[in-house]
Amino acid sequence: MSDAIHFYEPSKGHGLPHDPFNAIVGPRPIGWISSQDAQGRLNLAPYSFFNAFNYIPPIIGFSSVGRKDSLNNIEQTGEFAWNLATRPLAEAMNQSCAAVAPEVDEFQLAGLTPAASRLIQVPRVAESPVSFECKVTQIIQLQRADQTLVPSWLILGEVVAVHIAQWLLKDGIYDTAAAEPILRGGGPADYFQLGPEALFKMHRPQVAK
């Protein structure tokens, strides 16, 4: 293994064929977000900057790089749903990221079925084995170290309801690998599929008393 290091300052360019940032911070879970505007028009879109941020209450968040329909809709209604993107749904998920006009329903575009939520008005993806119903807690415009605002927004939402397919609960324990979640890598097209072969266990160290 070579000791040579490629160093760069992002503000001055990376000097590589493709920006390595989102390949290094990866693979990342996918924020497959369903939303609707004040008139009830549906939107479904995947976001590669997504994660969970808190246990109690459960809070998830995703970043909209640029002002997208999801952000506009969520500002209007204060609600969204997250849907698990899985290997069997990969092509449909990819179809839902097409750059189309706000009035285009990505559920129809991707051949997916909107399923009624319990606590929010926004529907979830019926074909997805796991969905979260969320109510917005914060929308934060990101900024640089010098406080200059950038055109990206972090949308945080409290998970108020959870839907899990029963077949993913093994003796009451959620089986992450069985769902075959897909994760976003770097570059224009890299994804990863999670399976049982990727699992290893490591417990936290016990503190001596």
N, C-alpha and C positions, 0 to 999 in steps of 0.2 A: 504494500500500500504506500503510495507516494505521500510525502509530507507537503507537497505543493498545495497552496490554497488559492482559490479564485476569490478575490475580494472586490467588492464594489459598493458604492453608495447609491441607493435607489434613486435619489434626486438627480444623479448624474448619468443614469443608465446602467444596465447590467452587462452589456457587451456580449450577450449570448443570443443564439437563434430564437429563444423563447424565454420569457420571464420565468425564473425558477421558483418564485415566491410561493405560488399556490401548489406547486409540486412538492416543495419542502414541507409546507404545512398541510400534510395530507397522508393518506386519503381522508376526506372529510365527509361526515354525514350530509345528506341532502335535505334541504328544507323544501319539501314539495307542498306549496302553500295554496290553499283554496281561499278565495275571498269573493265578495260581491260589492257592487257599488250601491249607492242610496236608492237607485231605481231597481235593484235586484238583478242586474246583469252579472253573470258569473265570470270568474277568472280562475285559472289554475296555472301555476308556474313553479319551476324548480329553482332553488337558490343554493349555490355551492358554499356560501359563507353562512353556516348554520350550526347551532349547538344548543345544549342544555346548560343552564346557568345557576339553577337553585333547586333544592329539594322541597322545602316547606316555606311558602307554597311552591309547587313546581313551576319554573319559569323557563321558557325557551326563547330563542331569538334568532333572527336572520338579518343579513345586511342587504339592502337594495343599493347596488352600485348604479347610481343614476335614478331618476324619478320614474319608477315603473308603475304599471296599472295596479299591482298588488298594494303598493304604498298608498296610492291615491284612494283605493277602495277602503283600506284599513283606516285611513284618516277619517273617512266619511262614516264608517259603521262602528269602529272600535272592536272589530271581531275578525278572526281568521281561524282556519283549521290547518293542522299539519297532518300529512299523510305519508306513511312509510313507503319509500321507493324500493321495490324489490326487483330481483333479477327477472321474474316473469313479467313485470310491469315496466321494464327498462325502456322498451321501444315507445310505449305510450307516454312515459315520462318525458322522453326526448321530444316527442311530437308536441307536448304541451309547452315547450320552451321556444316555439316558433315566434318570431317577431311579427305579431299581427295587431290589428286595430283593437281598441278597447271593447268594441261591440262584438268581437268574435268570441264565442264560447269555446274555451280550450277543452272542456269536457267533451263536447261534440267533436272537436277537431281530433282528439286523441282516442275517440271511441270509448270513453269512460262514462260511468253512471254516477250522477250526483245522488248521494244518500242523505236524508234529513238528519241533522244533528239533534241533540236533545236539549241543550242549554243555550245555543246560539242559533242565529238565523242562517249562517253560512253552511252550505252542505259540505260533506266530506266525500272522498273517493270511495265508492262502494267496493271496488275491487281490491283496495288496499287492506291488508290484514290488521293494520294498526292505524288509529287516527287519534289526534288530540283536538279537542275543542278549546279555543283560546280567546281570552279577552285581553285587550291591549293594556299594558301597564305603563310603557314609556315608548316614545319615538324620539330618537336622539340623532341629530345631524352630526356626523363625524367631523373632526378638525385635525389640522396638523399640529406639530409641537409648538409652532408660533401662534396658535389659536386661529389661524386662517381656516374658514369652513371649506370642506370639500363636498362635492355633490354625491354623497353616500349617506344612507340613513340606516341606523340600527333600530329594528322593530322588536320590542320585547313584549311577550304576552304570558299571562298566567294561564296554566292549563287547568280548566275548570271541569273537564270531562274527558275520559279516556275510553276508547273502544279497542279491544284486543280479541282477535279470533281465538276461540277456545282451543284449537289444535296447537297453538303456540304456548299453551300453559301445560308444562310437564310436571305433574305432582304439585301444581300451584306455582311453579317457578317459570318465569318467562324465558323461553329458549331463543336467545338472540340469533344464533346461527341458522336455526330452522326456518326463520323468516326470509333468509337469503337477501339481506339488505345490500344495496349497492352504495358505493362511496365514490366521491369525486376525487380524481387525481389531478395532475397538472396537464399542461398542454391543451390543445383544442379538442381532444377526444378521449382522454384517458379516464377510465372508470375501474373500480375494483369491486369484486364480489366477495362477501364474507361467508365463509363456510366453517364447519366444525374443525377442519384441519388447522385453522388459524388460532384455535383456542389454547391458551395455557393459563395456569392458575398461579397466583402469587399473593400471599396474604401479607397484610401490614405487619411490620415488626412489633413484637410485644414489648412494652415499656416495663422495665424491672421496677418493682415496688420496694 
